Amino acid sequence: MSRLICVSRESEGLMGLVLPEEEGASRLLRVPLEQLSGPGAAERACLRTSWEHLGRARGATVNTLTHVLRVLLHTVAGEPGPAPSLAHPWLESPPPPHRRTAAHPRGYRGTIHQPPKRASPEVLDVRPYLLHRATVRALLEPLLPHVDEALQRLGDEGLSRERLVLVRQALLSPSRAEVALAWRHGVLEERGAELPASLVRLGCLLTPGSAADFGRLLALRGRLALDTHPEVMSLAARLLADWGPEKGLGWLEIAASLVPESQTALLTALFQAKTSPFDASLYDPRIEAFASLQADWRVYYLRGRASGLSSDFLLSVFRLLDTLGMSRDGLPHVLPRSSGPVPEEGLLDLFDFVGPGLSNAYILVWLWQLCGEVPGFAELLVATPWRSLSAEAARLLAGELSYFWDSLEGRAREWGAVRRLHPRLLRLLERIPASHQPRAVRMVFEVLGKHGAKWSGPDWLESTTFALVERLCRPPFATVDRFVSVLEPLLFHPSPEVRERFSRVSVRSLLRLEEGCSRGDLVGLVGDGMRLLVARHAPLVLEAMDACPETLVRTAQLLGTPHKEAQAALLADFARHPWVREDPFQWPPGVLAASLREHCVDGVESPLPRKARLAWEAGEALTPGQTERALRLASTQLPRLRLQVLARGVLEFLRGSLEADVSDTRVRHALQMARLVEGSNRRGLRRLLNHYFAGERDFIVHHPESQSWFARHPRVKPKTWLTGPVLCRELPGFGRVTLALERDALEVLRMGTYVGSCFGLNGLQAESAAAVALDINKRVLYARDSRGSVLARQLLAISKDDTLVPFSVYPKSAAPALQALFLDYDLAFAEALGLPLSDGCEEPEVEFVLSSSFWHDGAWDFTTPDDEMAPTSSPESVSQP
């Protein structure tokens, strides 16, 4: 809210000078006194009464002097200007001497002579005398005989008599002492009459003050340029008003010691820091060297000092960031709660080793923060042999060590676990090849840290985890972990038998399982399915890991797709299946054959060898030896058989009433997309699939909204836009590559899954793939090799202003030759459409047609030098189907 600084005497009347509500305002606001509200209303009313009385003063009376002094003591003169020509009021000339005559040579007229009576004083508006310091003395001169009585009245009203003594001295002083300065600050020197109005106004905020306070303010006049720098004057007024004279003057003196360009910055930072008032002696001038690099650092420093953090601790993080040339925007919003020793030399060496980067800057700041908050953390950083690790492993380990800081509850327990396990992890990393050290770090913290056991797992978990990590983090396993979350249900299983059996799973089986989890966005589905399967059928999972890990991954991925209630129902049905309740290969051959004929349909394959299966289906008998061998071989496929039964149940649930062939991988993908797509496009996608599987493959093209879009864009030729050209070219390393627009909706939905982008199955933006399938103004361009495999893809769209908009080619790692081929296609397609091609410099608006949500990462900026994209290839072949 606005804060009253002082009351100014101006020709318009008494004006309140207030600080505006906006913190960045550089000038005081002038508000008529009668419009002000809030505390001090009675005093302001009394002041207005005196001002009105002085507009009709009658003579040099004690009453007039009382009102004059009340106004002078509680107001300041207005803006300086030339002094007006005003005579002394109420001073009469002496009476003329009696005239001498012959009868009265001495001018005496006799005892009966009566001279005329003196006239009553006229009513006079003396307020103009109060507008300028030079005329105030003229007004006071005829009133001085009444000084004592007027001061007595003011004292009776409650004003400080001690201060009123100073006022009397100023009034009776032969020098030009300022009455108001004597009252407020005890200043009786003549220099008070020469002070600028801005400084006098600022001095009002020192009341009740002392001559020493005003002297400190006066000493700042030139160094802060208070007379000529209204922004500094406004900041100083706000500081004195909010923080009081004692602390405010200290900070003004600190500001005055800085170069002019930093004075405003420091005073502004004090308010941006939003702290309670604290002593200026806490300010360390060394921060100015860093504040010149980043203004926010000064604010952060002030907040830290106000909260009790040491200056050395705060300055250490600025030195680190500046020395390493890291981002200057990574300081945490939440200040550390305490200070501590920071191993600057060790941290500089660590981050010189791992390299720069925005994420590394955040890690550095978090480590610094923990050095202050966690006793012993700095010692752990110093004791870690960072350069004995690979650079990536060192970066990951530093990052993981910094992550537990945000858990305010249980920090002591978590720090105790980290401190205990850290030496053990370092010994483990010594035994692991450098190529796999990053994977080992990530796996340990993923399982035991805040994403897994939260540093509070059972006693056996640590040993089990370290043993698994040492087994998986070396060739022939990949250097990047993709499937630790898939294994966690077995690691955390309460049964020692399950954990022991899991530890004996062969390397070959684990490798095949890892290969099945190579797609990061699908691993989440596999992990969800594995948690459900391990909780209810852990032996089956372990058997499948050895016998059929690929089938296990596919089934777990499918099981992770439905909602929780459906998953529970599907697993309950699965548990009731006769092949799950019993071992069917212990049944008589006839019963087994009948059961296989009944259930081996819709993706469930018979486990019998072909010869035995054909013989039993034909009703032929096998010899006992042949039967025994057939059953022995088939029994090894029991885990696969059971998982296929479960997968069939999930697919039947996802298919629902649709007439869809779930044996088609495109169909299975579309059914999963329809379940997993979140947001407003889910309903539209389900409607599209209903029509697609009912045989209406051109449902989107003929939809009224699509036709309406074509009507609004008559420049777009429907046939050309829907079919597009076909471009074929021989590319070194790829062979024959064909680019063509995709017309099948199920293939369109795979645009993200093919290239591993966030548009893929279970991706963060899977609903955008649905938008491409739903909207007629969006198309997918696939590059396929001679076998039909997708090499890369590109999203194309028509903007609202009829521009062909190409989006980035995915995967981002696509070879320059492939990207150049896409550019050639885009140019040819734009020419065929007769539309301009967006170059990505501006973001054209792409409309929604049937979708209501669509995310993309911006139009493709293909404006790279030609020699970077131009391939060496045979002449292109472009045709129109």
N, C-alpha and C positions, 0 to 999 in steps of 0.2 A: 504494500500500500504506500501512498505518497507520504513523505515525511517532511514536516515543516522545519526549515532551517532558521529563518528569521523573518521579521516583518519589516518591510521597506516603506519609507515615506516618499510618496511620489505625487505628482500633480493630479493623478487620477484618484488618489486616496491612499489608504493603507493597503499594501499588497503583500500577501504571503509568498515568500520564495520557498518552493518545495522541491524536493528530489522527485523526479518522475519515477513511475513504477518500473519502467524498462531499465535494466541494469546497464545497458550500453549507451544510454542517453548522455549527451555531453554538456547540456545546459540545464540550469534551473528553470522551473516553470513559475510564472507569475499568476497568482490566483487572488482575486479580491478577498479581503479578510473575512467579509461576511459570508463567503461561500465555503469557508473551511469548516470542517467538523472534526470530532474526535476529542481527545484530552485537551484541557486548557480552554474550554469554551468560556468559563467565567472570566478568566484573565483577558481573553480576546474581546469580550463584551465590554469590560471596563475600559480597555484601550480605545475601542471605537467610541465610547461615550466621551472620553477626554478629547479625542480628535474632533468630534462634532462640536464640543464646547469651544474649542479653539477657533472654530469657524465663526464664532460670534462673541469673541472675548470683549469684556468691558473693563478696560483699564488695567494698569499694572498692579494687580492685587495679588494677595497670597493665593487666592483661589486659582488665578490664571497661572501663577508659577507652579502650583501643584500639578495642574494638567500638563503644562509644558514638560516638567521633569518626568512625569509618568510616561509620556510619549518618548522622550529622549532616552530614557533608561531601557525601554523595551523595544525599540526599533532602531533601524540604521538608515542612513541617508540613501536616497535613490541613486540612479546612475549619475556619475559626475558630469558636470557641464559648467558653462560660464555662470559666475555668480550674478544674481539679479541686482538691480539698483533699488534698494529698499532703505528708506530712512529709519532712524530709531523711532519706534512707536512710543507714544505717550510721553515723550520728553518735551516740556514746554519751555519756550524762551523766557528769560527773566523779565519782570515788568519794567516798562520804560521808566527812567528817573523823572521825578517831578520837575515841571518846567519852572524856572525862576521868573519872577515878575518883580515890578517895582514895589508892589505892596508886600510881596513875599520874596525878598532877595534870596532866601535859602530854599525856596521851592516848597515851603511848608504851607499847607492849605487850611490849617486850623483843625480844631478838635472835632468839629461837627461834620467834617468831610467824610463821606462813605464811598470808597472805591467800588466798582462793580464786582459782583461775585464771580468766582471762577466757574466756567462752564463744566458740566458733567462730561466725563470721557466718552468719546464716541465708540460705538460698537465696531470692532475691527476683526477681520479674518487674518489671523496671524499665522496660519498654516504655511503660506508661502515662505515665511522666514525659516521654517524647519526643513525645507527641501535641500538647503545647501549649507555647508559648514560655516561659510563666511558670514552668512546672515543670522545664524543661530546666536552668535555673540551679540549682535545688534538687538535681538529680541530679549536676551537675558539681562542686558545692562540696566534697564529701568526696573527690572524685577528683583535685583539683588538685595534690596533692603528687606525682603520677605523670605530670605533663604532659610533661616533657622526655623521659622514657623512652618514653611512648606515641608521641610525635611522631617519635622516633628509629625506632621500629618501622615507622611508616607511611612514613617516608622510605626505609627499606630495602626496602619493597614497591614503590617506584617513584614515589611521589607527589612532586610538586615541593617541594623543600625551601625554595625561595624563598617559595612560598605557605604552607608550613607555619609559617614565621616569623610570618606575619600571623595565622595561627590561634592561635599561642601568645600574641601580643599581645591578641587578642580574649578568650582564656580568662583571662588574668591582669589584664585591664582592670577597673578598679573600676566602669566604666559597664556598661551592658547591651548590649555589642556582640554582634552575631550572628556565631556561628562560621562558619556556611555563607556569609554574605555576605562575610566577610573572606576566606574561601577562594576564592570564585568571582570576586569583584569588587574585593577590597581595601578594602572599606567597613568602617571601624572606628568610625563615629559611632554614637551611641546611637539615632539615628532609625531605624536598621535594624530595631529591635524593633517599630516602629509601622507598618511597611509592610504593605499587604494581601497576603494569600496569593496572589491572582491575579498581582500584580506580581512577587512572588518567583519564582513558577513561570515566568513569562515570562523572567525574568532568567536562568534555567537555560540558555536558548538562546544566551546571550552568551558562555558558557564556551568556550575560555579568553578572558576579556575583561579589560577594564581598568575602573578606577573611572570614567573618562571615559565609556565606553560605558554603564555602568549609570546614570550621571548623566543622560545623554541620554534613556534610557528613563524615568527617574524624572520628568524634566521633561514627558514626554508623558502622565503619569498622568491629570491633570485634563482636558487638552484632548481626549484620546481617550476619556475615561470608561471606562478599562480596568477599574475596579472594578465598574462597574454595567452595562456593555454587553458581555455574553458573546460576541455575534457579532463585535464589533470585536476582542475579546481573542483569539478563535479565529483570525480572519484575520491578526492580528499574529503569532501563534504560527506559523502556516503560512508567513508571509512570512519571519520570522527563520530558520525551519528550512530553507526551500528556498533562500533568497537569501543567507543569512549575515548576521552583525551589521552589517558595513560598509554593504552596499547596503540591507538591510532597514530599519535605523534611519533611513536617509535618506528612504525612502519613507514610513515612519511619520511623520516630521516634515513631509513634504509633506501627508499626509492630515490631520495635526493643524492645519494652516494653513487647512483648508477648513471650511465650515459643517458642522454635525453630519450633516445628511442626505446630504452628498456624501462623507463619510469612508468609510463602508461601500462606497459605489459605486466609489470609486477603488481600494480594496484588492481588491474583488471583480474589478474590471476587469483588474487586474494578472495575475490567474490565468486569466481568460477569454482574455486576449490570447495566452497560451501562448507566451511568449517566454523566451529565456534571460535571466538577471539582467543588468540594466543600471543605470547610475547615475541617481539621482533628479534630478541637476542638469539632465538633458535635458528634464524636464517643464516645459511652459510653462503657467502658470495661465490663460492666455487661452482654453484649450480648455474651461474650466469653463462659460463662457457658452454654448457649443454643446452640451456634454454634458447640460445641463439640458433641452435640446430632444429629444435622442436619446441614450439611454445607450450604444448601440452605437458612437456616434462616439468616445467616450472609448477604447473598446477598440481601434478602428481606429487612433486616434492613437497609442496605446501601441505597437501592433505596428509602425507606421511609424517611430516614433522608435527602437525597438529595432533595426530593420533599417537605420538610418542615414539615413533621410529627414529633411530639415530641417523645423523646426517651421513656418516660414512657408509652405512648400509644402503641408504637410498642412492648415494652417488655411485656406488659400485655397479649398479645395474646400468646406469647411464654410460659409465666408462666401458663396460663390456659391450653394449650395443654399438657404441660409437667406434670402438677399436676394431670390432669385427665387421663394421659397415652393414649391420643387419637392419631390418625394418624398424622404424621408429614408432610403429603404431601398435606394438604387441604388448604393452603393459597391461596387467590385469586390472579390471575394474574394482575388484575387491582387494584392498590393501592387505599385506601381511599383518598378522596380529602381533608380531614381535620382531626384533632385530637379532642378528647373529653374525658370526664370521662368514665371509664369502671367499672361497678360494679362487680369486680372480685369475691368477696365473694358470691354475689347472683348467678352469673353464675356458680360458682363451685357447689353450692348447687343444682341448677337446673339440671345440667348434672350428678351430683351424683345420683339424683332422677331418671332421665330418662334412665341412663345407658350409656355405651360406644357404639362405633360403628362408621363406616366410615361416614355414613350419618349424624350422630349427630356431628361429628367433623366439617363437612362443615357448619352445622347450627350454631355451636358455633362461627366459624370464621365470618360468615355473620352477626351475631348479634353484634360481636365486631366491625365489619366494620361500621355498622349503628350507633353504639354508637359514633363514631367519626364524622359521616357525618350528622346525623339528630339531631338537638337540641331537647332535651326532651326525646329521645329514651331510654337513660339509666334510667331515672326516671320512665318510663313506665315499664321497666323490673323489677325494684325494687318494684314497687307498685303491681305487679301481684302475687297473692297467689298461686304459682305453686303447692305446696304440698297439696292444698285443692282439686286439680283435680286428675284424674287418671294419672298414669305415661305416658300412651300412649297419652292421651289428652294433657298433658303438652308438650310432645315432638312434637305433631302435631301443637299446638298453637305456640310454639317457631319457628317451621319451617315455618309456614304461615307468621308469623311476619317478617321473614327474607327475604321473597320472593319479596317484592315490591322494594327492594333495586336496582334491575337491570333495573328499568325503569327510565332512566335519565330525560326524559321529564315528566313534571307534578308530580314530586316527592312531592312537597309541598302539592299539592291537595290530592294525595293519602295518604300521612302521616296524613293530617288533617282528612281524613275519617277514617283511622285506629284508630287514637287517640280518635275520637268521639265515634266510635262503640265499642271500647275495653271494657269500663265499662259495656255497655249493654250486650255484649257477656258473660262477667264474671257472671253477674246476671242470665243470661239464663242458664249457665252451673251449677249454684247452684241448679236449679230446675230439672235438668236432671240426671237420674241415671248414676253412674260412668261407667257402661258398655257401655252406648251410648254417653258419652261425646266426644270420638274421632270422631264419626260420625257427631255430631253437629258442631264441629270445622271445619271439612272438608266441610260440606254442606254450612256453612256461607261463607267461603272464596271461595268456588267454584262458588257460585251464585253472590256474591257481589264483589269478588276480580278480579284479572287480567284475569282469565279465563272466567269470566261472564260479569258483568256490568262494570268492571274496575274502581270500586269505584266512578262511576259517573252516576248511574241510576236515574230514576225518584224518586220523594219524597216518593211515596207509596211503593217502592220496598223493602226498609229496613224492614218496619213493616210486609209486606206480607211474606218476607223471614223468619223473626224470628218466626212468628206464625206457618209457615209450619214446620220449624226445630223443634220447641217445640212439635209439634204434631207427627212427624215421629221418633224422637229420644227417644224412650222409648219402652218397650215391648208392643205388641208382634212383633214389627219390628226388623229386623236384626241389628246387631251391626255395620256392614260394609255397607256403602252406595254404591248402584249399579245403582240407577236410578234417581239421582237428575237432570242429564242432560236431561232425558226424560221429566221431569216436568217443566224445565226452560221455554219452549215456553208458557206454561200457566201462569207461574209466571210473565213473561215479557209482557203478552198480554196487549195492550193498553185499552181494553174495561173493565170498572169496573164490568159490569154484568158477563163477563166471569171469572174474577178473584174471584168475590164473589161466583159464583156458584162452582168454583173449590175448594174454601175453605170449601164447604159443602159436598164434596165427602166423602163417608163413609170410615171408617177404613178398613172394609172388602174389599172394592174395591181397596184401596191403597195396602193392603197386597197382593191381587191377582196380581196386577200390578207389585209389587216388585218381586214376585216369577217368573214372566215372564221375568224379567230383571236380573236374577241371573248370567247369563253368561256375564262376563265383556267384551269380545271381540265382542259380538253381541249387546251390549248396544249402541255402536256407530251407528250401522245401525238403531236401534229403535229410537235413538235420531234424526237422520237425517229424518226419516219418520215422526216422530211426529212434527218436525218443519214445514214440508210441509203441514201436515194435519191441524195443529192448525192455520196456516196462512190463510187457505181457508175454513176449515170446523170445526171451534172450537166447535160449538154446538154438532156436531156429535161426536167429541172426548169426550166431557164431558158426553154425553149420554152413549157412549160405556164404559167409565170408570166404570159406575155403572152397566151396563147391561152385558157386555162381555169383561172384561179387557184382557183376554187371546187372544181373537180374535183381539183386538186392537194392542197388542204387536206383534202378528204374522204378521198382515197386515203392520204395521209400519216398521217392519224388512224387509219385502219384498220390500216395497216402497223405503227404503233407499238403495237398491241394484243398480238400473239402474243409468246411467249417468244423469246429470242435465237436458239436453234437453229432454230425454225420460221421466223423472219424470214430467216435465211440460206438455208434451203431454198426458201422462196417466191421470193426474189430470184433464186436460181439457176434455178428453173423459168421465171421471167419472162424472164430473159436468153436462154433457149433458144426462146422463142416466135418463130415466123416473122415476126410483125409488129415484133418488137424487133430481130431480127438483120438484117432488110432493110426497105427502104421498099416496102410492098405496092403503092403507087400507081405504081411503076415496072414492075409486072407487066402481062402482057397482060390486057385487060378480062375475058376469060373466066376466067382463073386467079384474078383478083381477086374476081370475083363469087362463084366457088365458095368461096373462102376466107372471104368475108364471110358467106355463108350458113352456113358451118360454125361460125364463132366468134362471130357477133353474137347471142348468147343470154345469158340470166341477167344482165341489166344492162349488157351491152355493146351499145351502139347503133351502127347502121350510119352511117358518116359521109357516105354518098352523098346527094345531093339526092333528094327523094321521087320525082320523075318518073323519074330515071335508075334508082333502085333498083327501082321497080315494073316498069320496062321490062325490066331485066336478069333480074328474078325470073320474068317471063313469057316469057323467051327472045326478046324483041324486040330488034332492032338499032337502034342510035343512029347518027346522022350523026357523022362525024369531029369536027365542031365541037361537037356536044352532048357527045360523049365527052370531048373535051379540057376543056370547061368543067366537066363533072361531076367529073373527076379533080382539076382544079385546086382546086375548092371542097372536095372531100373531103380533099385533102392537108393543108389548113389544120387539119383536125380530127385529124391523126395523134397529137399529144400526148394529146388527150383519149381517143382510142381505146386507146392503149397503157396509160394510167393506169387505164382501166376494166377492161382485161384483168388488170392487177395487183390491182385491188380485188376482182374476181371470185374470183381465186385465194385472197385472204385470207379472203373470206367463206366460201368452200368449206371452208377449213381450220377456221374457227371453227364452222361448222355441223356438221362431222364426219358422224356417222351420223343426225343428227336430221332429221326430215321437216319442215323449216322453210322458209318462203318468205322468202328473204333480200332480196327486193324490198320487203318491208314494213319501214319505218323502225323500228317497234316491235321487230321480230324482230332487226334488226341491233343495236339498242341492247341487247337482252337477251343476245345472243351475246357482245357485248363485255363486258357486266357479268359474265357467267359466267367470263370469262377474267381480268378485272381485280380482281374482289373478292378481297381477301386475308383470311386468318384462318379461323376455324372454320366460318363460314357458307357457304364456297365449295361444299363437298360437297352441302349441303342444297339450294342454289340449282340446282346442276346436276341433281340428282334431280328437283326441281320442273319444270325445263324439259323433261326427258325425258318426264315424264308429260303436260305441257301440250301439247307438239307431237305426242304420241301420241293427243291428243283428250280426255284426262282433265282438263278445265278446273277441275273441283271437287276435285282431288286433295287439296288442303290441308283443305277442309271435311270430307271423309270420312276423313281420316287418323285412325287410332286415338288418337294423342296429342291431336288436336284434339277428338275426341269425349270423351276423358277430361277435357279442360279444361272443357268444357261441363258434364260431370257434377259436377265440383268447384265449379262456380259456377251452381247451379240458378236463381239470381235473374236471370241473363242469358238473355233470350229469344232463341234462335238466329236466328229469322227476322228479328226487329227489328234485332239486332246486325249481321247479314249484309247486309241491304238498306238499312236506315236511311231516314229521311225525305228528301224532295227539296224544297229551298227555292229559290224563284224570286223575284227582286225587281229592280225597275228602279232603277239607281243612276246619278246624274248623272255623266257622263263615261265611263261603262262600258256603258250601255244595259242590256239584259236579262242578268242574271247568275244562273247556276244553280249551286247547291251540292248535290253528291251524293257518296255514298261510291263509291270505285272498286272494281269487282269483278274486273276483268281483271288478271291477275298481271303482264303485260308493261307495262301502264300504271302499276301500282304501282311497278315498278322505276324508272320515270322521275320519281319524286317529287322527287328532288334535281336531276336534269338540267333539268327544266322551270324551276326557280326559281334555279338556279345556286348551290345549297348544297353542303356537303361530303358530302351523301348521293348526289351525282350521279356520273355516269360519270367514273372516274379520280379521284374525290374521296377525301379522307382517311378518310371514314367511309362509304364506299360499302357496306361489309358491313352497315351498319344498314338500308339500303334492302332488302337481301336478307332481313334479319330481319323486316321489316314484311311482305314477301311470304310468308314462311314461317310466321309465328305467327298463329294465329286470333284472338288477343286484341289485335291491332294492326290499325288500318285507316287508309286515306288518304282525306281529304276534299278534293276539288278544287272550286275556283270557276272556272267557264268562262263565256266570253261567248257571244253568239248564234252565233258561228262555230265554237264548240267549243274555242277556244284557252284554255289554262290561264292564269288571272290570278294565282292564289295557291293555296297548299295548306296543309293542317294534318294533323298526325299525331294520331290518337286511340287510346286504349288503355284496357283494363279492368284495374284494379290488382288485387292479390292480395286486398284487402279489399272488392272489388266497388264501386269508385268509377270513374266515367268521368273519365279524365284527358286533358284537351286540352293539347297542346304548342303551342309558339309558331307563329304564322302566318308562312309564308315566301312571298315574300321579306320581309325585315324592313322594307323600304321600302313595304310594302303600304299603301294609303291607309286612313285611319281608317274611312271608310265600309265598306271591304271587311272590315276587322278586326271592326267592329261586326256585320257580317252573319255572320261566323263565330261570334261569341259567341251571336247569336240561334239559330243552328243547334245549337250545343252545348247550350244550355238546352233547346231543344225535343227534342233527341235524348236527353238525360238524363231528361227527363220521360217520353218514350216508353218508355225502358228501365226506368223506375222505380228509377233509381240516383242517388245524390248526385253532384254535379259538383265535382271538385277545383278549388280556386281558386288553386293554385300556392303557397300559403303553406308547405305541407309537401310533401315529396317522397314520393308513394306508391310502393310497390314494385310493379313490373310484372314478371310472371314470363316466363321463357323457355318456349316450347312445343316448337317444332322447331329454333329457333335456339339458339345458345350464346353469342352476343355481340351486344350492342346498346348503342349510345351515343346520348345525347340531351343537349340543353342545358337540361334542366329543364322542369317543367310550366309552362304559360302562366299568368302572373300578370296576369289581366284585371281586377284590382281598381283600374281607373283611373276617374276621374270620368266620369259618364255623358255630360256635355256634350262630352267629348273624343272619344268614340267613336260617339255616336248620329248616324246618317245622316239626311238628309232624303230620304225615298223614299216610293214608293207602298206600300200595304198588302202584306204578304208573302203568299206562296202556298206552303203546305206540303202535300205529298201523300205518300202511301205507295204505292210501286209494287207 
